[in-house]
Amino acid sequence: TGGGVSVGGSKAGKVGFASIERTLIALNYADRGAGIDISAQSTLSLKHATVRENKAKMNMVTENGGNGGGIFAKKSSNVYISYTKFLSNKAQKNGGAICLMESSDTLIHTSIFISNNANNDGGVLSAINSDSIEIAFTSITNNLVDGFGGALAIDMSTISVFRVTFGNNYAKYGGAIYMKTSVMQFLSNLYRKHNQNDEVQQEVIVSDNIFAGVIESNVSTTFKV
């Protein structure tokens, strides 16, 4: 795990902290978290970095293998990402750029996500049973998945999305966003041209959410392809 960087050590029960700035993390391969793997209760600060062309591949041994092409975090806390580019990362399962499982306090601010992809869900972000995710002032374009959520796939999680541009992301279901059984707040976002296999265009799919939260001041300029 952690082809480029491993933060903490789950097998040894170690808690880690990493502060990474002005660094290129590229062309790494691992069973999960090909760019960065974050262990339980560990913390990451990533600023002014580029995470590019990392690939997470499944195997029959590693738990959660194939998740998180750029970053994989399970039971982590305090993941801060700012002024960072995620470009062309791949996950054989979920989270082309980032996969969060049972994690808390994740902030993604003023960053760019382009051409990330996953075979299953979440071209950019797959979040499962995770709390306090915030994405703000960020551009998410040209990402794709074969399953749910061309940009974001949110399941049993809480998320706030503020002033994010979604453009030309692709999924079978939820060209931009797929959310299920989650708590959400979407404010002042822009959606442009999201493509799907379905005959009916659905850029955002919201299903069985505990609290619908706020969906406000969003702009859609989509069209059916």
C-alpha positions as CSV (number, residue, x, y, z in Angstrom):
1,T,0.0,0.0,0.0
2,G,1.1,3.6,-0.5
3,G,3.2,3.3,-3.7
4,G,4.4,6.9,-3.3
5,V,3.9,7.8,0.4
6,S,2.6,5.8,3.4
7,V,1.4,7.7,6.4
8,G,1.3,5.8,9.6
9,G,1.3,2.0,9.9
10,S,-2.0,0.1,10.4
11,K,-0.3,-3.3,11.0
12,A,1.9,-1.8,13.7
13,G,-0.8,0.4,15.1
14,K,1.3,3.5,14.5
15,V,-0.3,6.9,14.0
16,G,1.5,9.2,11.5
17,F,1.5,12.8,10.4
18,A,2.8,14.0,7.0
19,S,3.1,17.5,5.7
20,I,3.8,17.5,2.0
21,E,4.4,20.8,0.0
22,R,5.5,21.6,-3.6
23,T,5.9,17.9,-4.5
24,L,5.2,15.8,-7.5
25,I,3.7,12.4,-6.7
26,A,3.5,10.5,-10.0
27,L,3.6,7.2,-11.8
28,N,3.2,5.0,-8.6
29,Y,1.5,1.6,-8.5
30,A,0.0,0.0,-5.4
31,D,-2.9,-2.2,-4.4
32,R,-4.5,0.8,-2.7
33,G,-3.6,4.5,-2.2
34,A,-1.1,4.3,-5.1
35,G,0.0,7.9,-4.5
36,I,-0.6,8.2,-0.7
37,D,-1.9,5.6,1.8
38,I,-3.1,7.0,5.1
39,S,-3.6,4.7,8.1
40,A,-6.0,4.8,11.0
41,Q,-6.0,8.1,13.0
42,S,-3.2,9.5,10.8
43,T,-3.1,13.0,9.4
44,L,-2.1,14.5,6.1
45,S,-1.5,18.0,4.9
46,L,-1.0,18.3,1.1
47,K,-0.3,21.8,-0.4
48,H,0.8,23.1,-3.8
49,A,1.4,19.5,-5.0
50,T,0.7,17.5,-8.1
51,V,-0.7,13.9,-7.8
52,R,-0.5,12.5,-11.3
53,E,-0.9,9.1,-13.1
54,N,-1.0,6.9,-10.0
55,K,-2.8,3.6,-10.3
56,A,-4.4,1.4,-7.6
57,K,-4.9,-2.2,-8.7
58,M,-6.8,-5.0,-7.0
59,N,-5.3,-8.2,-5.6
60,M,-6.6,-11.1,-3.6
61,V,-4.6,-10.3,-0.5
62,T,-4.8,-6.6,0.5
63,E,-7.9,-5.3,2.2
64,N,-9.6,-2.6,0.1
65,G,-7.3,-3.3,-2.8
66,G,-8.0,-1.3,-5.9
67,N,-9.3,1.8,-4.1
68,G,-7.8,5.3,-4.2
69,G,-5.7,5.9,-7.2
70,G,-4.3,9.1,-5.8
71,I,-5.1,8.8,-2.1
72,F,-6.6,6.1,0.1
73,A,-7.6,6.8,3.7
74,K,-9.3,4.5,6.2
75,K,-10.3,5.6,9.7
76,S,-8.0,8.7,9.2
77,S,-8.6,12.1,10.7
78,N,-7.7,15.5,9.4
79,V,-6.8,15.3,5.8
80,Y,-6.2,18.7,4.4
81,I,-5.6,19.2,0.6
82,S,-5.1,22.7,-0.9
83,Y,-3.8,24.2,-4.1
84,T,-3.2,20.7,-5.5
85,K,-3.7,19.1,-8.9
86,F,-5.0,15.5,-9.3
87,L,-4.4,14.4,-12.9
88,S,-5.1,11.1,-14.6
89,N,-5.1,8.9,-11.5
90,K,-6.9,5.5,-11.8
91,A,-8.5,3.1,-9.4
92,Q,-9.5,-0.4,-10.4
93,K,-12.4,-0.1,-7.9
94,N,-13.4,3.1,-6.2
95,G,-12.1,6.7,-6.0
96,G,-10.0,7.5,-9.0
97,A,-8.3,10.4,-7.2
98,I,-9.4,9.9,-3.5
99,C,-11.1,7.1,-1.6
100,L,-12.2,7.7,2.0
101,M,-13.5,5.0,4.3
102,E,-14.7,5.7,7.9
103,S,-12.7,8.9,7.9
104,S,-13.4,12.3,9.4
105,D,-12.5,16.0,8.8
106,T,-11.4,16.0,5.2
107,L,-10.9,19.5,3.5
108,I,-10.3,19.9,-0.2
109,H,-9.7,23.6,-1.1
110,T,-8.7,25.5,-4.2
111,S,-7.7,22.4,-6.1
112,I,-8.1,20.9,-9.6
113,F,-9.2,17.4,-10.6
114,I,-8.9,16.4,-14.3
115,S,-9.2,13.0,-16.1
116,N,-9.3,10.8,-13.0
117,N,-11.2,7.5,-13.4
118,A,-12.4,4.4,-11.5
119,N,-13.9,1.2,-12.7
120,N,-16.7,1.3,-10.1
121,D,-17.7,4.5,-8.3
122,G,-16.4,8.0,-7.8
123,G,-14.2,9.3,-10.6
124,V,-12.7,11.8,-8.2
125,L,-13.9,11.0,-4.7
126,S,-15.5,7.9,-3.2
127,A,-16.6,8.4,0.4
128,I,-18.1,5.7,2.5
129,N,-19.2,6.2,6.1
130,S,-17.1,9.3,6.4
131,D,-17.9,12.6,8.3
132,S,-17.2,16.2,7.8
133,I,-16.0,16.3,4.2
134,E,-15.7,19.8,2.7
135,I,-14.9,20.7,-0.9
136,A,-14.6,24.4,-1.8
137,F,-13.3,26.6,-4.6
138,T,-12.3,23.6,-6.7
139,S,-12.6,22.5,-10.4
140,I,-13.7,19.0,-11.2
141,T,-13.7,18.2,-15.0
142,N,-13.4,15.3,-17.4
143,N,-13.5,12.5,-14.8
144,L,-15.2,9.2,-15.4
145,V,-16.4,5.9,-13.9
146,D,-18.2,2.9,-15.2
147,G,-20.7,2.9,-12.2
148,F,-21.9,5.7,-10.0
149,G,-20.8,9.3,-9.6
150,G,-18.5,10.6,-12.4
151,A,-17.1,13.1,-10.0
152,L,-18.4,12.3,-6.5
153,A,-19.9,9.1,-5.1
154,I,-21.0,9.7,-1.5
155,D,-22.4,6.9,0.6
156,M,-23.4,7.1,4.3
157,S,-21.3,10.3,4.7
158,T,-21.6,14.0,5.3
159,I,-20.4,16.5,2.8
160,S,-20.4,20.2,2.0
161,V,-19.7,21.4,-1.5
162,F,-19.2,25.2,-2.0
163,R,-18.3,27.0,-5.2
164,V,-17.2,24.0,-7.1
165,T,-17.3,23.7,-10.9
166,F,-18.3,20.3,-12.3
167,G,-17.8,19.9,-16.0
168,N,-17.9,17.0,-18.6
169,N,-17.7,14.2,-16.0
170,Y,-19.1,10.8,-17.1
171,A,-20.9,8.0,-15.2
172,K,-23.5,5.4,-15.9
173,Y,-25.5,6.9,-13.0
174,G,-25.0,10.5,-11.7
175,G,-22.8,12.2,-14.3
176,A,-21.5,14.6,-11.7
177,I,-22.6,13.3,-8.3
178,Y,-24.2,10.2,-6.8
179,M,-25.3,10.4,-3.2
180,K,-27.0,7.7,-1.0
181,T,-28.0,7.8,2.6
182,S,-25.9,10.9,3.2
183,V,-26.1,14.4,4.7
184,M,-25.3,17.1,2.2
185,Q,-25.0,20.8,1.7
186,F,-24.5,22.2,-1.8
187,L,-24.0,26.0,-2.3
188,S,-23.3,28.1,-5.4
189,N,-21.9,25.4,-7.6
190,L,-21.8,25.3,-11.4
191,Y,-22.6,22.2,-13.4
192,R,-21.7,21.9,-17.1
193,K,-22.4,19.1,-19.6
194,H,-22.4,15.8,-17.8
195,N,-22.7,12.7,-19.9
196,Q,-24.3,9.4,-19.1
197,N,-25.3,6.2,-20.9
198,D,-28.9,6.7,-19.8
199,E,-31.4,8.1,-22.2
200,V,-32.4,10.6,-19.5
201,Q,-29.7,13.0,-18.4
202,Q,-29.2,13.0,-14.6
203,E,-26.2,15.0,-13.5
204,V,-27.0,14.6,-9.7
205,I,-28.7,11.6,-8.2
206,V,-29.8,11.8,-4.6
207,S,-31.2,8.6,-2.9
208,D,-32.4,7.8,0.6
209,N,-30.6,10.7,2.3
210,I,-31.1,11.2,6.0
211,F,-31.3,15.0,5.6
212,A,-31.5,16.7,2.3
213,G,-29.6,19.7,3.7
214,V,-29.4,22.7,1.3
215,I,-29.1,22.8,-2.4
216,E,-28.9,26.5,-3.3
217,S,-27.7,28.8,-6.0
218,N,-26.5,26.1,-8.3
219,V,-26.3,26.6,-12.1
220,S,-26.8,23.9,-14.7
221,T,-25.8,24.2,-18.3
222,T,-26.1,20.5,-19.2
223,F,-27.5,18.9,-22.3
224,K,-28.3,15.4,-23.4
225,V,-25.7,13.8,-25.7
